[in-house]
Amino acid sequence: MKKALIVDDNEQNLYLLQTVLTGQGYDVLTAANGVEALERARSDLPTSLSPISSCR
């Protein structure tokens, strides 16, 4: 199964992306900030990383 780690401080964005990606067959992890994201990435090491950035 493909995995995705979503990092966003907006809870609605996290929910939306998690819902969409789960529906596409991803195992989704979420984090509200960079520190939390690093902790999640270290505990569940991905095989590859593909950063996606959104500018506000």
Steps between C-alpha positions, in 0.01 A plus 500: 500500500620851420554734794458874530601738777294819496629799694280804547405721793146533367287214631249530214776461241631191680153346504433575134832366375477194726152423366603539136822299532340223704239467225786461250649211697763679707587422861497857636691645793437857609698761689412852608855641488856427396610349831207259501567414136863410573391282792250315282749460215763359736260253661358379168782547250379543143677337207498831312400861556324731258448844651201698382489862600209739515571872523250726667 
